């Protein structure tokens, strides 16, 4: 009985440690997020097509478009100065 309990404890511990280290190794295999400096970004992507940019950077997380205020057309072009 004591050997069975020791075996089960050892098996569970090994399983938990194995799961932990397998998750760490999977995390290392994911594509790293790059942070570009301004000039590095321009040099890398200047003149490239959309397919190349999407392949390199991946899909954007946010795809919202800016919303134009309803009175924007009347304000644009007005001069506020003398």
N, C-alpha and C positions, 0 to 999 in steps of 0.2 A: 504494500500500500504506500509506503514511504517513497519507494522508487518511482511509482507511478506519479505521485504528486510532484516529485522533483523533476521528472521528465516533462510533465505538462507545464510546469513553471518555466523550465528552460525553453521549451518549444514556443510558448507564448512570448517570452522575452525576445527570442530570435525572430519571431514573426514581426513584432512591433519594431525592432531595430531594422529589419529588412525593409519594411514599408517606409520607414522614415528616410533611409538612405536612397531608396528608389525614387521617392518624391524629390529629393535634392538633386539627383542626377537628371530627372526629367526637366527640372527647372533650369538646369544648365544648358539643355539642348534647345530651349526656346530661343527665338530670334531676339537679340538684345535691342533695346530701344536706343537709337543713336540720338545724340544731341549735337546739332551742327552749329558752328559759329556762322556769322552772316556770310563772310567771304567764302568759307568752305561750302556752304549750301549753294551759293550762286555758282561757284566753279563746278560743283558736282551736277547741278540740274539745269544749267543755262543751255537753252536750245534743245533740250531733251523732250520727247513726246510724253503724252499723258500716261501711256502704258508703261514706259520705263519708270516714271516717277511712282506710279501705283505699285509696281513690282518691287521697287526699292524701299519705299516707305510704308507700303500697305494701305489698306482702305482707311479713310478718315473716320475718326470716332464720332464726329459731329458733322451732319450734312445739312444744317439749317442755313437758310438764305436770309440775308438782311431784309428787314421790312421797312419800306419807305413810308414816312408819315403822310397822312392825307393832305396836309397843307404844304408839303415840301415844294411843289411846283410854283406856288405863289411866293415862297420865300427865296428860292434860288434865283439869283440874278438881281435881287434888290441890293442897293447900296445903303449901308447904314451910316456912312460918313457924309460930310458936307460936299 
